């Protein structure tokens, strides 16, 4: 599965999907669509790509069943909508497509998840990407700052040269929704590593303290669970430049999944893990060990936190011995902590003490 601006190739692939439905109906048969089951039990480690992808369990949408028939009708409406956008050179947010479906009669989406999931279904059956469909999420891909040189194609069709430290303000460079080669070129860099940071407060703290300049780092704010474009640009830079990728997040079950989505892929997008995931990424902290070593301020684990941690113990993305140790320890102490709890020791502690000590563990200074 590849991204790109080949509108003809995208529409050819989608028309094949529509044609398959048509040909079955022409024979008097109900159309079908076969998709992988999107559950934790149906993902497994792919030795070839070193990421987690869907296994063999499938579900079949059958046009002879009312619910599935409506789903297939929606798919045809979406294919037509994508065709119109490609012809007009437009893009649409997933939210806009949801509202546009108001005019599709029985093809109308019931909710936003219905719309989002169908876009992913079409990715799977067409072997194309949502970005190829010219569909974009409502949220942006967040921001990054560091001595990295890129070229971005703007809306006028001109390539702009941008240094992601010297040519931007303190908020950093805003990552666009499409970061493939036809939209964004990686020109050069002067960084030792990439640090993906969960929270905006911590990202701003590191920027204000000049951490990116002092340690030759590229700082990327993930905005919590990272958008596809954020994960994709991390992967592209790691592959192109061979720099280490470290993830700096809160110490709770949801933050652990932020790391897992960057390193191994998310369950919802396991069909494109090879395109988004960076298997070499490593978790820097906050760890449960850090909570104890630094005596960090904590909050009690909620019943939902405990449930999620126990679920992670059976998640194939956390089968590593060290992850099991950290999760078991968190369950044992019953506590979680935020990145910004390091401020207990002052505003400079994270950049002067904590991060340098952590980087030394990875052979970085």
PyMOL commands that set and color helices and strands:
alter all, ss='L'
color gray80, all
select helices_A, chain A and resi 7-26+40-42+66-88+94-103+105-107+112-126+200-208+211-214+228-241+253-263+270-276+288-293+303-312+316-318+321-333+339-345+349-361
alter helices_A, ss='H'
color red, helices_A
select strands_A, chain A and resi 32-36+43-46+51-54+58-62+92-93+135-136+143-145+148-153+159-163+173-174+184-189+193-197+217-221+244-248+282-285+299-300+335-336
alter strands_A, ss='S'
color yellow, strands_A
deselect
rebuild
show_as cartoon
